């Protein structure tokens, strides 16, 4: 069963990616999984989004030897 997230009024894709996937860097994957909502900038309440499985990316702020 895929993971889901129900929006609250004012949510944005980057905020949802940070809350559910741990980083705004996964916003593209989140939009791809919910392509029919790609045009929404601020979400209204009660939209159910699919949270994709993502491969964790190293933090761009880490030095190369710690990635």
N, C-alpha and C positions, 0 to 999 in steps of 0.2 A: 504494500500500500504506500503510495507516494506521500511525502510530507507536504503539508499545506500550511498556509498562513492566512488568516483573515485580517484584512486591513482595518485600520482605524482612520478616522477622518484626518487628512493631512499627511498621511504616509507618502513617501516617495521611494522609487526603486532603490536608490542608493542607501537609504535608511533601512529598508527591509533587508537588503543584502547584508548590511552590517549586523543587524539583529539576528538574522536567521543563519547566516553562513560565516559570520565572523569578520567580514571585510567588505568594503565598498568595491573592491577589485572584482567581485563576482557579480556585479550588476548586469554585465552583458549576458551571462549565463541565465540569470533570473529573468531578464527580458525575453530571451530566446525561449524559455520554458513557458512564458505567458505572453506570447506574441500578440494576441488579440487586444492586450491592454497597453501596447507599446506607445500609444498616443497620449496616455494619461501622465500628467506631470505630478499633480497632487491627487491622491486617491480619495474617493469618498469611503465611508465606512462599509464594512461587510462584503467586500470583494474577496473571494477565496482564490488565492494564488497557489500554484504548484511550486514547491521548493525543490530545485534540481539537486542531484548528487553532483558534487564538484570535486575535482582533484585540487587539493590544497596547494596554493601558490606560496612560494617564499616571500616574506616581507621585503619590499623594495628598499626599506630603510636599514636592513641588516647589511653589514659588510659582506662582500663576496665569499669570504672564507667561512661564514656562519650560515649561508643559504643552503 
